[in-house]
Amino acid sequence: HEYDGPHFDWPPYSRVQETPEQVDHMRYEYAALLSMCDAYLGKVLDMMDELNLWDDTMLIVNTDHGFLLGEHDWWAKMVQPLYQEVAHTPLFIWDPR
């Protein structure tokens, strides 16, 4: 990923005022963060397999909010109305009972 703009690793909680290049860079950075989270969740799931925990261990994974990455001309989560990108969050539950 090539980016030659000013340091920009987390957006302000405000209207988008950054250049299209900065917006693209932030989306790239956020995608990298999600990839890291996915890799670590994979390690948890692999450990559940390795230790045979699926028969007696409940697993709940969720987040508290989404995040605007320039959609609707806003950054972050402090925007009314609550757009789908902020309100729609993942949740999955494994209950072996």
C-alpha positions as CSV (number, residue, x, y, z in Angstrom):
1,H,0.0,0.0,0.0
2,E,1.5,3.3,-1.0
3,Y,0.5,6.4,0.8
4,D,2.5,9.6,0.6
5,G,0.3,11.9,2.7
6,P,0.5,13.2,6.2
7,H,0.5,10.8,9.2
8,F,-3.1,9.6,9.5
9,D,-3.7,6.4,11.5
10,W,-7.1,7.1,13.1
11,P,-9.8,9.5,11.9
12,P,-11.4,12.3,14.0
13,Y,-14.9,11.8,15.2
14,S,-16.3,14.4,12.8
15,R,-17.3,15.1,9.2
16,V,-14.8,14.0,6.5
17,Q,-12.5,16.8,5.6
18,E,-9.6,14.7,4.4
19,T,-8.6,14.1,0.8
20,P,-9.8,11.1,-1.1
21,E,-6.3,9.7,-0.7
22,Q,-6.4,10.0,3.1
23,V,-9.8,8.3,3.1
24,D,-8.5,5.4,1.0
25,H,-5.5,5.2,3.3
26,M,-7.7,5.0,6.4
27,R,-9.8,2.3,4.9
28,Y,-6.7,0.3,4.1
29,E,-5.4,0.8,7.7
30,Y,-8.8,-0.3,9.1
31,A,-8.9,-3.4,6.8
32,A,-5.4,-4.3,8.1
33,L,-6.7,-4.0,11.7
34,L,-9.7,-6.2,10.9
35,S,-7.3,-8.8,9.3
36,M,-5.3,-8.8,12.5
37,C,-8.4,-9.3,14.6
38,D,-9.5,-12.1,12.3
39,A,-6.1,-13.8,12.6
40,Y,-6.3,-13.7,16.4
41,L,-9.8,-15.0,16.4
42,G,-8.6,-17.8,14.2
43,K,-6.0,-18.7,16.9
44,V,-8.7,-18.9,19.5
45,L,-10.8,-21.2,17.3
46,D,-7.7,-23.3,16.5
47,M,-7.0,-23.6,20.3
48,M,-10.7,-24.6,20.8
49,D,-10.0,-27.4,18.3
50,E,-6.6,-28.4,19.7
51,L,-7.9,-28.7,23.3
52,N,-11.2,-30.2,22.3
53,L,-13.1,-27.5,24.0
54,W,-16.2,-27.4,21.8
55,D,-18.1,-30.0,23.9
56,D,-18.1,-28.0,27.1
57,T,-17.2,-24.4,26.3
58,M,-19.5,-21.5,25.3
59,L,-18.0,-19.0,22.9
60,I,-19.5,-15.6,22.4
61,V,-18.0,-13.1,20.0
62,N,-19.5,-9.6,19.3
63,T,-18.6,-6.0,19.0
64,D,-20.3,-2.9,20.6
65,H,-20.5,-0.8,17.5
66,G,-19.6,-0.4,13.8
67,F,-17.5,2.4,12.4
68,L,-18.0,4.9,9.6
69,L,-15.0,5.2,7.3
70,G,-16.2,8.1,5.3
71,E,-19.6,6.7,4.5
72,H,-22.3,9.4,4.6
73,D,-19.4,11.9,4.8
74,W,-18.6,11.0,8.4
75,W,-15.9,9.3,10.4
76,A,-16.3,7.1,13.4
77,K,-19.4,6.3,15.4
78,M,-20.8,9.5,17.0
79,V,-23.3,10.3,14.3
80,Q,-27.0,10.6,14.4
81,P,-28.9,9.0,12.9
82,L,-27.3,5.7,13.6
83,Y,-26.4,4.4,10.1
84,Q,-26.4,0.7,9.3
85,E,-22.6,0.8,9.3
86,V,-22.6,1.8,13.0
87,A,-25.6,-0.2,14.2
88,H,-25.2,-3.5,12.4
89,T,-22.7,-5.5,14.4
90,P,-21.5,-9.1,14.3
91,L,-22.6,-11.6,17.0
92,F,-22.0,-15.3,17.0
93,I,-22.6,-17.7,19.8
94,W,-21.5,-21.3,20.3
95,D,-23.4,-23.1,23.0
96,P,-22.6,-26.8,23.3
97,R,-25.6,-27.5,25.5
